[in-house]
Each structure stands twice: as C-alpha cells, then as structure tokens.
Amino acid sequence: MVRCPKPWPPGSGERPHRVTAEGLPVKQLIQAIVQALVDKPEQVQIKEVVGEHAHVLELSVAKEDLGKVIGKGGAHASAIRTIMAAASGKEKKRYILEIIEH
C-alpha cells in the first residue's frame, strides 16, 4: 500500500481503502477484471477445465468486446495472464487463459 503523507481526501483524515484479492479464487479475480474492461459484463463467461498439470480458463465475451479484452498488440491479454500467474502462485496451481470468441 502506498503511504500518503497528507490526509486523503484532503482535510478528512481518512486513508484510501486498500483493494486486495486475498482469498479470491483466480477464476473470480479474472472475471472481475474482464467485466471491468467490457461493455457487456453480463456476457462474460469463464469455464474452468481442470487437467492433470494445469487448469485452463476458457474466457468467452461478446464479439464486440473481444478487442477490449485482447487490447492493442495483446497488451490487455498479456496483463491479465501476468496477474493470473501471480495470483495462482499462492494456490500452487498452473493456470492457462484461453480467450474464445462467441
């Protein structure tokens, strides 16, 4: 958490709330991130396929939201996979993200 030398908001004496993903399963974490990116969050679906060595998360979004999830040059998809890898380390499981078009 970043320390604020001044009260936040100014004059209130309160600090900003810290957002954590503690205790949140990787599937729910990825779903929350993707729903924040897209225009149709109700169409975000994640199917978890459990394999012997890895868990595959099959992400499905509305066709018009596909570009928002992938991002320019795959930047968003790469960032989501990085967060997924970091979060899965605590669970000691390997996760693979597959983005599927409806």
C-alpha positions in Angstrom: 0.0 0.0 0.0 1.2 3.5 -0.8 1.7 5.7 2.2 0.0 9.1 1.8 2.0 11.9 3.6 -1.2 14.0 3.6 -4.7 13.1 4.7 -6.9 11.6 2.0 -9.1 13.2 0.8 -7.5 16.5 2.0 -8.9 17.5 5.3 -10.8 14.3 6.1 -8.0 12.4 7.9 -9.0 9.2 6.2 -6.8 7.0 4.1 -7.9 5.4 0.9 -9.3 1.8 1.1 -6.9 -0.9 0.0 -8.2 -3.3 -2.6 -7.0 -6.8 -2.3 -7.7 -10.1 -3.9 -6.9 -12.1 -0.8 -8.9 -15.3 -0.7 -10.5 -14.7 -4.1 -10.2 -17.7 -6.5 -8.3 -17.0 -9.7 -11.4 -17.6 -11.8 -13.3 -14.9 -9.9 -10.4 -12.5 -10.0 -10.1 -12.8 -13.8 -13.9 -12.5 -14.2 -13.9 -9.2 -12.2 -11.0 -7.8 -14.2 -12.6 -8.7 -17.5 -16.0 -7.4 -16.5 -14.5 -4.0 -15.7 -13.0 -3.9 -19.3 -16.0 -4.7 -21.4 -19.3 -3.0 -22.4 -21.4 -6.1 -21.8 -20.2 -7.6 -18.5 -23.2 -9.9 -18.2 -21.9 -11.8 -21.2 -18.6 -12.6 -19.7 -18.3 -16.4 -19.0 -15.4 -18.4 -17.7 -15.3 -22.1 -17.9 -12.6 -23.9 -15.8 -11.2 -27.1 -17.2 -9.2 -29.0 -14.7 -6.3 -31.0 -16.2 -3.6 -33.2 -14.7 -1.0 -30.5 -14.7 -2.9 -27.2 -15.2 -6.2 -25.5 -15.0 -7.5 -24.0 -18.3 -9.7 -20.9 -18.0 -11.8 -20.5 -21.2 -12.9 -16.9 -21.3 -15.8 -16.1 -23.5 -17.0 -12.5 -24.2 -19.4 -10.7 -26.6 -17.9 -10.5 -30.1 -17.8 -6.6 -29.9 -15.9 -6.8 -26.6 -13.2 -9.2 -27.8 -10.8 -6.3 -28.8 -11.2 -4.7 -25.4 -10.1 -7.9 -23.7 -7.2 -8.6 -26.0 -6.0 -4.9 -26.2 -3.7 -3.3 -28.7 -1.0 -5.8 -29.6 -2.3 -8.2 -27.0 -1.4 -5.8 -24.1 -4.6 -6.5 -22.0 -4.5 -10.2 -22.6 -0.8 -10.3 -21.5 -1.5 -8.2 -18.4 -4.4 -10.4 -17.4 -2.2 -13.5 -17.8 0.5 -11.9 -15.7 -2.0 -11.2 -12.9 -3.3 -14.7 -13.2 0.2 -16.2 -12.9 0.9 -14.1 -9.9 -2.3 -14.9 -8.1 -2.1 -18.6 -9.0 1.3 -18.9 -7.3 -0.4 -18.8 -3.9 -2.6 -21.7 -4.9 0.3 -23.7 -6.2 -1.6 -24.4 -9.4 -0.8 -23.5 -13.0 -3.5 -21.6 -15.0 -3.8 -21.1 -18.7 -6.1 -18.4 -20.2 -7.8 -19.1 -23.5 -9.9 -16.3 -25.0 -12.7 -17.7 -27.0 -15.0 -15.8 -29.4 -18.8 -16.4 -29.1 
